[in-house]
Amino acid sequence: MSEGDAASLPRLVLFDFDGTLTTVETFPLFVRFAAPPWRVRLGGLLLAPLVLAYRVGWISGVVVRAAIVRVAFSGMARDHFEALAHAFAAERFPVLMRPDMLAIFRAHRAAGDRVIVVSGNFDALLRPWCEVEGVELLASALECRAGRLTGRYAGPQCAGEAKVERIRALVGEWPHEGIEAHGDTVEDLPMLAMATTATYRGAPWPNGDAVR
């Protein structure tokens, strides 16, 4: 890419969703909303050791989410899952957004920057909101066969280094100095490292807090 081509590009601004644009993690809220109650109860029993291991840092969120999806959504009709995702987004997202980060997000969009939400959460859950906001989305998709969810992800979850791979596949070569990124967990750190301007939990990054 020539210097002239780089100078003509808009600023690329990358936002994680859960905990960055929202006040809480919406993944577990949506699972409890969408999964049949008996599956929620079963998952609470079967997955308690995994959740504990995650909370103490022994396993990654990728492992836990894969197990939760297996228990919660195996065999669910895709159309039903997507209808629940649309309903949850319409009902809950408006009251869960962080006003300060949402203002930054919308200011970048209004300025003509290329804004992309990059999240490990479900594509079906976040896409309606991103379409209303007029921004691009990179997120995790669930595998479907014959109209039903298999309980597995369709490819890698959009987390950690996979976020960087997905971004690069979408935007191609982009000058480092033209990238800004915002995140709130260790799964966002590779994405933040792409940028010259970044925040971690609302504070400038890099800093010592970002590794905990």
QUIZI-V978650 format. One record per pair of residues at least 24 apart in sequence whose C-alpha atoms are under 10 Angstrom apart, sorted by the first residue. I is the first residue (numbers start at 1). J is the second residue. If there is no record, write none. Layout:
# QUIZI-V978650
I,J
I,J
This chain:
# QUIZI-V978650
1,173
1,174
1,175
3,175
5,174
5,175
6,173
6,174
6,175
6,176
6,177
6,178
7,175
7,178
9,113
9,114
9,174
9,175
9,178
10,111
10,112
10,113
10,114
10,115
10,174
10,178
10,179
11,108
11,111
11,112
11,113
11,114
11,115
11,174
11,175
11,177
11,178
11,179
11,180
12,108
12,112
12,113
12,114
12,115
12,116
12,171
12,174
12,175
12,176
12,177
12,178
12,179
12,180
12,181
12,195
13,105
13,108
13,109
13,113
13,114
13,115
13,116
13,117
13,178
13,179
13,180
13,181
13,182
13,195
13,197
13,198
14,105
14,114
14,115
14,116
14,117
14,118
14,119
14,136
14,137
14,167
14,179
14,180
14,181
14,182
14,183
14,191
14,192
14,194
14,195
14,198
15,101
15,105
15,115
15,116
15,117
15,118
15,119
15,137
15,180
15,181
15,182
15,183
15,184
15,188
15,191
15,192
15,198
15,199
16,116
16,117
16,118
16,119
16,120
16,121
16,137
16,138
16,139
16,159
16,163
16,181
16,182
16,183
16,184
16,185
16,187
16,188
16,191
16,192
17,97
17,117
17,118
17,119
17,120
17,121
17,126
17,139
17,182
17,183
17,184
18,96
18,97
18,118
18,119
18,120
18,121
18,183
18,184
18,185
19,96
19,97
19,98
19,183
19,184
19,185
19,201
19,202
20,97
20,98
20,101
20,102
20,182
20,183
20,184
20,185
20,199
20,200
20,201
20,202
21,93
21,96
21,97
21,98
21,99
21,100
21,101
21,102
21,103
21,104
21,105
21,117
21,182
21,183
21,184
21,201
21,202
22,93
22,94
22,95
22,96
22,97
22,98
22,99
22,101
22,102
23,93
23,95
23,96
23,97
23,98
23,99
23,101
24,96
24,97
24,98
25,96
25,121
26,88
26,89
26,92
26,93
26,96
26,121
26,125
27,65
27,120
27,121
27,122
27,125
28,65
28,68
28,121
29,88
29,92
30,84
30,85
30,88
30,89
30,92
30,121
30,122
30,125
31,68
31,69
31,72
31,73
31,85
32,72
33,84
33,85
33,87
33,88
34,72
34,73
34,80
34,81
34,82
34,83
34,84
34,85
34,87
34,88
35,69
35,71
35,72
35,73
35,74
35,76
35,81
35,84
36,72
36,73
36,76
37,72
38,72
39,68
39,71
39,72
39,73
39,74
40,68
40,71
40,72
41,72
42,71
42,72
43,67
43,68
43,69
43,70
43,71
43,72
44,68
44,71
46,71
47,71
57,212
60,186
60,187
61,120
61,157
61,159
61,186
61,187
62,120
62,156
62,157
62,158
62,159
62,160
62,187
63,157
65,120
65,121
65,152
65,153
65,157
66,151
66,152
66,153
66,157
67,151
67,152
68,151
68,152
69,142
69,149
69,150
69,151
69,152
69,153
70,149
70,150
70,151
70,152
70,153
71,151
71,152
72,151
73,142
73,148
73,149
73,150
73,151
73,152
74,143
74,144
74,148
74,149
74,150
74,151
74,152
75,144
75,145
75,147
75,148
75,149
75,150
75,151
76,144
76,147
76,148
76,149
76,150
76,151
77,144
77,145
77,146
77,147
77,148
77,149
77,150
78,124
78,142
78,143
78,144
78,145
78,146
78,147
78,148
78,149
78,150
79,147
79,148
79,149
80,147
80,148
81,124
81,125
81,148
81,149
82,122
82,123
82,124
82,125
83,124
83,125
84,124
84,125
85,122
85,123
85,124
85,125
85,126
85,127
85,128
86,124
86,125
86,126
86,127
86,128
86,129
87,125
87,128
88,125
88,126
89,124
89,125
89,126
89,127
89,128
89,129
90,125
90,128
90,129
93,126
93,129
94,129
100,202
101,182
101,202
105,133
105,135
105,182
106,133
106,134
106,135
109,133
109,134
109,135
113,178
114,171
114,179
115,180
115,181
116,167
116,181
117,167
117,181
117,182
118,158
118,159
118,163
118,164
118,166
118,167
118,181
118,182
118,183
118,188
118,191
119,157
119,158
119,159
119,160
119,163
119,183
119,187
119,188
120,156
120,157
120,158
120,159
120,160
120,162
120,163
120,187
120,188
121,157
121,158
121,159
122,153
122,157
122,158
123,158
136,170
137,167
138,163
138,166
138,167
138,170
139,163
139,166
158,187
158,188
159,185
159,186
159,187
159,188
159,189
159,190
159,191
160,185
160,186
160,187
160,188
160,189
160,190
160,191
161,187
161,188
161,189
161,190
161,191
162,187
162,188
162,190
162,191
163,187
163,188
163,189
163,190
163,191
164,188
164,189
164,190
164,191
164,192
164,193
164,194
165,190
165,191
167,191
167,194
181,205
183,210
184,210
185,210
185,211
185,212
186,210
186,211
186,212
